Amino acid sequence: MAANSSKESFRVIKELLKTPEPLVIHEDPREKCSELATFFKTKMDNILASLPQSSEDASSGGSASPQSSVRTAELVSFGPVTVEEVLTVMSTMKSGSPKDPAPMKYLKQLPVFLGVCVQPSSTQGAAVEVTNAGVGQTVTLTAPVNVNLLTFAWYRGGMVADAQLIYNYFVSPPVQVNGPQYTDRETGRPDGSLVIRDLLTNYTGNYTVNVTPSGALPVAATRQLRVYELVPQPRVTSEPSQLVENRPAEITCNASKAATTILWSFNNSPDLPGNIHPSPDNRTLSIANVSREDSGIYQCVALNPINSSTSDPQTLTVAYGPEDVKIDPPGSQVLQVGDELSLNCTAGSFPSPQYNWFLNNTDLKRPGNTYTAAKVSSRDNGNYTCVAHNMDTGLFAKASVSITVNGTAGTDPSPVGSPGLSVVVIIGIAIAILMVVIIVCMLVYFFVIRKPASGAPAPENTTDVATTAEDIQYSSINFISKGSTQLNPIPAENTLYSVVRR
């Protein structure tokens, strides 16, 4: 059985020697790797033994350099190695030997064998397994072989190097020996995996594992870890905040740098209006000339490989107009004095415009989209113009109608825009009321305030009459009848008073 295996190994080697390019072995190469490794080791030992001895070798007894032999054994048996390392060893050897006339042919096929049976320590150009994780999370990087492991080692970076060692792990009994790249966050498991907890963004990068299974050659593989920050909720803004038709604008998804991808939706659809052009990073939407179709609900989604966040809906409107200004009723009108005039103005605009009315280019000071006059007069003749103004667009638009009022000017009941009496009538009424008030006041003064005492003429000079109690003295004159001894008081109504001045 062993002889047959050796023959098969030898057959494979012969095929390799005949083929300028690496031979593709359709069977599982792992089944033959152990036999091929043994075969190559024996061949290389024979080659080294047959090489001419250097002066240093002669002094050591004529045998091959122990260092070279050990190095060869490491290359073949323990790997992983690179092609460059193999070629370095090859360059130190001399071809030609009595025992093997073409030793270099075997040596040149060693890289082919290594490419089939042993993965190189650098996986550049090969597919690398990628693991994504978030800041503060715990991640596990797996080994390519996870059963019957004797030992394994993890390295920071894409190659095996002592300076990049995180730790060596011996499975039985489980012992972890930390290296220079250990940061107190890495832990090994018996299945060959690497566990990193409390991740930071600077842990992003390549990690290489070298595992040694029981009874098999070592295997190396590289894993890539990408650590991302969690994406907070983005916010949609526009510049200007009010979009204006036929003017440029930008709509921005304000997202953190943690977001690696930005997606947009318009009215709950991923399809954006045709005149919108996204920036290379998709964070900004540029519009050279805004149209009314750009009005709607905008949302953006900021995401990275570990999470996503959606903005609140942002409704953007487009200001336009005014346009198509119309006055109802349209055209010319003929009214009679005293008729009612009513005009209504409309315009296509967003937001709604301000309206002002003019008669024969004179501002009527009547804002609003309607103009009314309860009773028109000849003064209401002329052209009525409605002017619409959009504050956001800064644009104006207008429409006009002609009004003719027939009737006598003297019978005009009201001036322009007055629904009641004329100014002349109002002034006349006011003057009449004022005259009545003056006459009433005069009558009150003469007949009430200056009314003289009953039965006696008014005193000629009243300004000298004493006005205080101490300046007035009263006297009473009583008349006694002849023969009477008793004074009888005179009734008050028969008492006469006189004013005595000091």
Phi, psi and omega per residue, in radians:
M1 nan -0.719 3.125
A2 -1.184 -0.641 3.132
A3 -1.111 -0.750 3.113
N4 -1.061 -0.698 3.126
S5 -1.119 -0.703 3.134
S6 -1.140 -0.713 3.108
K7 -1.081 -0.700 3.137
E8 -1.134 -0.738 3.100
S9 -1.075 -0.755 3.140
F10 -1.117 -0.665 3.114
R11 -1.077 -0.747 3.131
V12 -1.085 -0.751 -3.139
I13 -1.090 -0.746 3.137
K14 -1.058 -0.729 3.112
E15 -1.097 -0.690 3.108
L16 -1.082 -0.701 -3.128
L17 -1.155 -0.576 -3.118
K18 -1.373 -0.349 -3.013
T19 -1.755 2.127 3.128
P20 -1.150 -0.589 3.098
E21 -1.709 2.761 3.116
P22 -0.983 2.343 -3.130
L23 -1.361 2.304 3.098
V24 -1.512 2.011 3.136
I25 -1.636 2.045 -3.044
H26 -1.321 -0.447 3.063
E27 -1.298 2.944 3.094
D28 -1.136 1.975 -3.063
P29 -1.135 -0.402 -3.098
R30 -1.088 -0.460 -3.129
E31 -1.186 -0.442 -3.074
K32 -1.876 -0.102 -3.041
C33 -1.067 -0.731 -3.099
S34 -1.117 -0.767 3.135
E35 -1.141 -0.737 3.134
L36 -1.131 -0.656 3.124
A37 -1.103 -0.770 3.117
T38 -1.091 -0.758 -3.129
F39 -1.078 -0.820 -3.137
F40 -1.135 -0.663 -3.141
K41 -1.080 -0.781 3.132
T42 -1.094 -0.786 -3.136
K43 -1.047 -0.768 -3.083
M44 -1.229 -0.609 3.072
D45 -1.091 -0.730 3.121
N46 -1.121 -0.690 -3.142
I47 -1.132 -0.794 -3.119
L48 -1.105 -0.669 -3.126
A49 -1.188 -0.486 -3.084
S50 -1.566 -0.103 -3.114
L51 -1.231 2.609 3.081
P52 -1.046 2.486 -3.107
Q53 -1.414 2.381 3.034
S54 -1.469 3.006 -3.140
S55 -1.059 -0.618 3.140
E56 -1.199 -0.692 3.139
D57 -1.173 -0.666 -3.118
A58 -1.095 -0.684 3.134
S59 -1.159 -0.356 -3.129
S60 -1.660 0.097 3.054
G61 1.988 0.121 3.048
G62 1.478 0.027 3.120
S63 -1.566 2.926 3.117
A64 -1.124 2.711 -3.137
S65 -1.027 2.108 3.111
P66 -1.000 -0.616 -3.116
Q67 -1.128 -0.724 3.134
S68 -1.155 -0.713 -3.138
S69 -1.113 -0.774 3.117
V70 -1.091 -0.739 -3.139
R71 -1.064 -0.721 3.127
T72 -1.118 -0.743 3.128
A73 -1.084 -0.693 3.127
E74 -1.110 -0.705 -3.115
L75 -1.097 -0.781 -3.015
V76 -1.435 -0.739 -2.951
S77 -1.637 -0.516 -2.953
F78 -1.996 -0.446 3.066
G79 0.584 -2.999 -0.146
P80 -1.367 2.623 -3.118
V81 -2.315 2.892 3.092
T82 -1.803 2.843 3.095
V83 -1.065 -0.651 -3.138
E84 -1.043 -0.690 3.131
E85 -1.131 -0.712 3.131
V86 -1.103 -0.775 -3.137
L87 -1.136 -0.543 3.092
T88 -1.112 -0.770 3.114
V89 -1.135 -0.707 -3.115
M90 -1.085 -0.654 -3.084
S91 -1.173 -0.311 -3.140
T92 -1.534 -0.096 -3.087
M93 -1.817 2.620 3.106
K94 -1.797 2.419 3.136
S95 -1.386 2.837 3.097
G96 1.620 2.257 3.139
S97 -2.841 2.477 3.111
P98 -1.053 -0.598 -3.084
K99 -1.402 -0.515 -3.085
D100 -2.439 1.787 -3.040
P101 -1.151 -0.323 -3.097
A102 -2.363 1.124 -3.090
P103 -1.186 -0.541 -3.086
M104 -1.158 -0.418 3.084
K105 -1.095 -0.674 3.111
Y106 -1.223 -0.741 -3.097
L107 -1.115 -0.629 -3.136
K108 -1.161 -0.390 3.118
Q109 -1.524 -0.102 -3.138
L110 -1.072 -0.729 3.079
P111 -1.050 -0.594 3.097
V112 -1.104 -0.786 3.113
F113 -1.056 -0.764 -3.140
L114 -1.126 -0.608 3.122
G115 -1.197 -0.470 3.137
V116 -1.500 -0.708 -2.964
C117 -1.788 -0.450 -3.064
V118 -2.286 2.265 3.070
Q119 -1.295 2.423 3.120
P120 -1.208 2.804 -3.117
S121 -1.249 -0.419 3.072
S122 -1.830 2.206 -3.085
T123 -1.781 0.414 3.128
Q124 -1.073 2.285 -3.117
G125 1.605 -0.260 3.104
A126 -1.729 2.807 3.112
A127 -1.174 2.277 -3.114
V128 -1.950 2.303 3.106
E129 -1.233 2.243 -3.078
V130 -1.917 2.338 3.077
T131 -2.135 2.258 3.125
N132 -1.853 2.461 3.134
A133 -2.652 2.866 -3.116
G134 -1.847 2.788 3.103
V135 -1.011 2.321 3.137
G136 1.511 -0.149 -3.123
Q137 -1.512 3.059 3.068
T138 -2.001 2.344 -3.091
V139 -2.215 2.658 3.095
T140 -2.163 2.147 3.056
L141 -1.779 2.250 -3.026
T142 -1.675 2.760 3.098
A143 -1.639 2.723 3.134
P144 -1.193 -0.458 3.074
V145 -2.221 2.276 -3.042
N146 -2.212 0.230 3.109
V147 -2.245 2.658 3.091
N148 0.928 0.773 -3.129
L149 -1.531 2.447 3.023
L150 -1.626 -0.813 -3.136
T151 -2.766 2.787 3.034
F152 -2.694 2.828 -3.133
A153 -2.464 2.472 3.088
W154 -1.956 2.448 -3.113
Y155 -2.223 2.554 3.032
R156 -1.524 2.195 -3.083
G157 1.966 -3.029 -3.036
G158 -1.746 0.223 3.138
M159 -2.621 2.863 3.126
V160 -1.470 2.062 3.118
A161 -2.664 2.411 -3.089
D162 -1.012 -0.645 -3.109
A163 -1.192 -0.325 -3.105
Q164 -1.765 0.109 -3.074
L165 -1.171 2.265 3.018
I166 -1.569 -0.895 3.053
Y167 -2.879 2.746 2.891
N168 -1.804 2.457 -3.103
Y169 -2.253 2.151 3.063
F170 -1.796 2.175 -2.945
V171 -1.277 -0.773 -3.056
S172 -2.335 1.956 -0.111
P173 -1.286 2.731 -3.065
P174 -1.171 2.027 3.112
V175 -2.391 2.261 3.083
Q176 -1.932 2.102 3.127
V177 -1.908 1.927 -3.030
N178 -1.333 2.595 -3.137
G179 -1.947 -2.976 -3.049
P180 -1.171 -0.358 -3.122
Q181 -1.675 0.127 3.119
Y182 -1.260 2.378 -3.081
T183 -2.172 0.297 3.128
D184 1.249 0.184 3.080
R185 -2.042 -0.110 -3.056
E186 -1.772 2.404 3.117
T187 -2.393 2.372 3.080
G188 -1.645 2.707 3.079
R189 -2.186 2.705 -3.097
P190 -1.031 -0.375 3.138
D191 -1.450 0.128 3.091
G192 1.574 0.007 -3.082
S193 -1.458 2.764 3.088
L194 -1.979 2.186 3.121
V195 -1.915 2.187 3.090
I196 -2.110 2.184 -3.106
R197 -1.903 2.848 3.100
D198 0.879 0.990 -3.039
L199 -1.101 2.554 2.985
L200 -2.085 2.838 -3.104
T201 -1.119 -0.497 -3.119
N202 -1.337 0.049 3.016
Y203 -1.496 -0.025 3.071
T204 -1.130 2.357 3.113
G205 2.651 -2.970 -3.140
N206 -1.616 2.564 3.070
Y207 -2.331 2.284 -3.101
T208 -1.997 2.360 3.113
V209 -2.043 2.458 3.073
N210 -2.170 1.909 -3.069
V211 -1.913 2.536 3.091
T212 -2.097 1.781 3.094
P213 -1.326 2.785 3.097
S214 -1.234 2.212 3.091
G215 1.287 0.296 -3.135
A216 -2.477 2.942 3.124
L217 -1.295 2.713 3.080
P218 -1.121 2.616 -3.141
V219 -2.266 2.350 3.120
A220 -2.059 2.595 3.107
A221 -2.673 2.655 3.126
T222 -1.991 2.370 3.074
R223 -2.051 2.528 3.099
Q224 -1.941 2.264 3.119
L225 -1.964 2.280 3.079
R226 -2.123 2.089 -3.097
V227 -1.865 2.207 -3.089
Y228 -2.111 2.627 2.963
E229 -1.396 2.663 3.081
L230 -1.210 2.468 -3.083
V231 -1.537 2.072 3.052
P232 -1.325 3.010 -3.098
Q233 -1.188 2.255 3.092
P234 -1.422 3.051 -3.122
R235 -2.442 2.372 -3.134
V236 -1.671 2.233 3.071
T237 -2.308 2.854 3.106
S238 -2.347 2.659 3.084
E239 -2.314 1.930 0.032
P240 -1.288 2.913 -3.134
S241 -1.148 -0.570 3.041
Q242 -1.855 1.936 3.117
L243 -1.175 2.492 -3.119
V244 -2.173 2.324 -3.102
E245 -1.016 2.425 3.089
N246 1.171 0.346 3.066
R247 -2.204 2.735 -3.110
P248 -1.292 2.753 3.115
A249 -2.764 2.789 3.048
E250 -2.325 2.381 3.081
I251 -2.021 2.192 -2.988
T252 -2.111 2.416 2.974
C253 -1.672 1.830 -3.114
N254 -1.436 1.653 -3.088
A255 -2.140 2.731 -3.136
S256 -1.262 2.873 3.125
K257 -1.182 -0.260 3.118
A258 -1.163 -0.368 3.135
A259 -1.358 2.210 3.108
T260 -1.708 -0.268 -3.116
T261 -2.443 2.437 3.073
I262 -2.122 2.265 3.077
L263 -2.097 2.589 -3.113
W264 -2.091 2.665 2.954
S265 -2.377 2.542 3.130
F266 -2.238 2.038 -3.068
N267 0.925 0.800 3.094
N268 1.119 0.401 3.103
S269 -2.247 2.522 3.109
P270 -1.281 -0.160 -3.115
D271 -1.472 2.086 3.121
L272 -1.599 2.738 3.056
P273 -0.967 2.633 -3.017
G274 -1.157 -0.392 -3.096
N275 -1.581 0.133 3.140
I276 -1.700 2.317 -3.116
H277 -2.142 2.020 3.139
P278 -1.329 2.660 3.059
S279 -1.303 2.932 -3.128
P280 -0.988 -0.619 3.126
D281 -1.594 0.056 3.071
N282 1.154 0.220 -3.135
R283 -1.459 -0.362 -3.086
T284 -2.248 2.364 3.041
L285 -1.871 2.149 -3.112
S286 -1.846 2.411 3.105
I287 -2.220 2.049 -3.125
A288 -1.252 -0.767 3.127
N289 -2.380 1.879 -3.087
V290 -1.172 2.437 3.048
S291 -2.112 2.909 -3.112
R292 -1.134 -0.453 3.129
E293 -1.200 -0.197 3.109
D294 -1.400 -0.124 3.060
S295 -1.209 2.394 3.117
G296 2.818 -2.919 -3.084
I297 -1.779 2.117 3.138
Y298 -1.905 2.411 3.035
Q299 -2.455 2.600 3.044
C300 -2.243 2.629 3.094
V301 -2.048 2.123 3.074
A302 -1.783 2.242 -3.075
L303 -2.570 2.792 2.948
N304 -2.436 -3.131 -3.032
P305 -1.072 -0.198 -3.082
I306 -1.949 -0.392 3.106
N307 -2.816 2.944 3.122
S308 -2.467 2.774 3.138
S309 -2.557 2.415 -3.067
T310 -1.936 2.387 3.130
S311 -1.269 2.840 2.984
D312 -1.197 2.634 3.101
P313 -1.096 2.361 3.115
Q314 -2.087 1.977 3.136
T315 -1.531 2.098 3.121
L316 -1.928 2.313 3.123
T317 -1.955 2.747 -3.131
V318 -2.017 2.108 3.089
A319 -1.412 2.376 3.101
Y320 -2.632 2.910 3.111
G321 1.414 -3.016 0.135
P322 -1.374 2.716 3.113
E323 -2.667 2.851 3.122
D324 0.920 0.883 3.110
V325 -1.254 2.316 -3.114
K326 -2.380 2.520 3.043
I327 -1.962 2.317 3.132
D328 -2.063 2.202 0.030
P329 -1.318 2.541 -3.097
P330 -1.410 2.987 3.044
G331 1.307 -2.904 -3.111
S332 -1.522 2.574 3.100
Q333 -2.248 2.559 3.048
V334 -2.077 2.105 -3.124
L335 -2.092 2.815 3.032
Q336 -1.786 2.652 3.100
V337 -0.934 2.294 -3.129
G338 1.646 -0.190 3.092
D339 -1.247 2.835 3.087
E340 -1.596 2.436 3.076
L341 -1.993 2.252 3.114
S342 -2.456 2.147 3.130
L343 -2.193 2.478 3.127
N344 -2.242 2.310 -3.073
C345 -1.995 2.349 3.094
T346 -2.297 2.716 3.121
A347 -2.677 2.577 3.023
G348 -1.417 2.011 -3.040
S349 -2.907 2.567 2.928
F350 -2.433 2.253 -0.149
P351 -1.214 3.118 -3.104
S352 -1.013 2.416 -3.078
P353 -1.453 2.983 2.958
Q354 -1.566 2.464 -3.127
Y355 -2.019 2.448 3.026
N356 -2.406 2.561 -3.073
W357 -1.937 2.467 3.111
F358 -2.285 2.463 3.019
L359 -2.072 2.011 -3.101
N360 0.922 0.778 3.094
N361 1.199 0.252 3.074
T362 -1.877 2.213 -3.125
D363 -1.148 2.139 -3.138
L364 -1.439 -0.072 -3.134
K365 0.978 0.691 3.137
R366 -2.203 1.369 -3.129
P367 -1.178 2.735 -3.135
G368 2.074 2.855 -3.064
N369 -1.512 0.006 3.086
T370 -2.141 2.575 3.070
Y371 -2.343 2.263 -3.138
T372 -2.346 2.597 2.970
A373 -2.397 2.127 -3.041
A374 -1.123 -0.761 3.138
K375 -2.406 2.000 -3.076
V376 -1.464 2.768 3.050
S377 -2.299 -3.104 3.136
S378 -1.105 -0.386 3.110
R379 -1.194 -0.277 -3.128
D380 -1.515 0.061 3.080
N381 -1.169 2.499 2.995
G382 2.416 -2.926 -3.133
N383 -1.695 2.167 3.092
Y384 -1.737 2.215 -3.105
T385 -2.092 2.274 3.030
C386 -1.806 2.149 3.128
V387 -1.928 2.128 3.106
A388 -1.811 2.362 -3.099
H389 -2.301 2.147 3.072
N390 -1.669 2.050 -3.072
M391 -1.189 -0.530 -3.092
D392 -1.385 -0.698 3.125
T393 -1.521 -0.374 -3.099
G394 1.320 0.217 -3.071
L395 -1.697 2.671 3.084
F396 -2.103 2.659 3.007
A397 -2.668 2.669 -3.058
K398 -2.556 2.880 3.047
A399 -2.583 2.679 -3.072
S400 -2.372 2.673 2.995
V401 -2.398 2.755 -3.136
S402 -1.886 2.319 3.129
I403 -2.102 2.221 3.077
T404 -2.033 2.241 -3.139
V405 -1.973 2.080 3.113
N406 -1.688 2.510 3.110
G407 2.552 2.993 3.135
T408 -1.388 2.416 -3.099
A409 -1.173 -0.596 -3.109
G410 -1.188 -0.366 -3.130
T411 -1.676 0.182 -3.134
D412 -1.035 2.126 -3.105
P413 -1.405 -0.329 -3.055
S414 -2.777 2.674 3.045
P415 -1.387 -3.068 -3.086
V416 -1.052 2.174 3.027
G417 1.379 0.012 -3.109
S418 -1.682 2.193 -3.108
P419 -1.496 -0.112 -3.032
G420 -2.084 -2.486 -3.083
L421 -1.203 2.776 3.105
S422 -1.310 2.892 -3.127
V423 -1.146 -0.685 -3.127
V424 -1.075 -0.787 -3.133
V425 -1.106 -0.741 -3.126
I426 -1.112 -0.714 3.125
I427 -1.134 -0.725 3.114
G428 -1.066 -0.733 3.119
I429 -1.116 -0.703 -3.135
A430 -1.123 -0.720 3.129
I431 -1.138 -0.737 3.139
A432 -1.071 -0.755 3.134
I433 -1.110 -0.691 3.127
L434 -1.111 -0.715 3.121
M435 -1.116 -0.733 3.123
V436 -1.072 -0.723 3.134
V437 -1.107 -0.742 -3.140
I438 -1.098 -0.779 -3.137
I439 -1.093 -0.759 3.134
V440 -1.073 -0.699 3.138
C441 -1.131 -0.694 3.128
M442 -1.147 -0.734 3.120
L443 -1.099 -0.737 3.124
V444 -1.083 -0.721 -3.113
Y445 -1.131 -0.811 -3.057
F446 -1.348 -0.601 -3.028
F447 -1.747 -0.204 -3.130
V448 -2.054 -0.934 -3.053
I449 -1.243 -0.742 -3.071
R450 -1.748 0.391 3.133
K451 -1.207 2.158 -3.137
P452 -1.294 2.880 3.127
A453 -1.147 2.542 -3.084
S454 -1.173 2.226 3.050
G455 1.371 0.078 -3.128
A456 -2.502 2.498 3.119
P457 -1.223 2.654 3.136
A458 -1.208 2.421 3.125
P459 -1.042 2.485 -3.100
E460 -1.223 -0.638 -3.098
N461 -2.297 1.867 -3.108
T462 -1.789 -0.029 -3.067
T463 -1.342 -0.336 -3.108
D464 -1.702 0.015 -3.135
V465 -1.163 2.328 3.128
A466 -1.105 2.467 -3.087
T467 -2.034 0.029 3.134
T468 -2.014 2.719 -3.051
A469 -1.131 -0.596 -3.080
E470 -1.308 -0.285 3.102
D471 -1.564 -0.037 -3.087
I472 -1.935 2.291 3.037
Q473 -2.120 2.399 -3.134
Y474 -1.883 2.550 3.058
S475 -2.342 2.538 -3.127
S476 -2.158 2.275 3.141
I477 -1.950 2.098 3.126
N478 -1.934 2.421 3.102
F479 -1.893 2.192 -3.115
I480 -1.810 2.353 3.124
S481 -1.219 2.589 3.120
K482 -1.097 2.293 -3.113
G483 1.505 -0.027 -3.136
S484 -1.645 2.489 -3.140
T485 -1.857 -0.080 -3.062
Q486 -2.128 2.329 3.098
L487 -1.378 2.229 3.098
N488 -1.835 2.201 3.130
P489 -1.112 2.451 3.133
I490 -1.476 2.390 3.131
P491 -1.031 2.616 -3.072
A492 -1.010 -0.622 -3.096
E493 -1.219 -0.266 3.113
N494 -1.758 0.136 -3.112
T495 -1.481 2.386 3.097
L496 -1.911 2.417 3.128
Y497 -2.045 2.571 3.071
S498 -2.342 2.653 3.138
V499 -1.671 2.148 -3.136
V500 -1.920 2.145 -3.131
R501 -1.745 2.419 3.127
R502 -1.258 nan nan
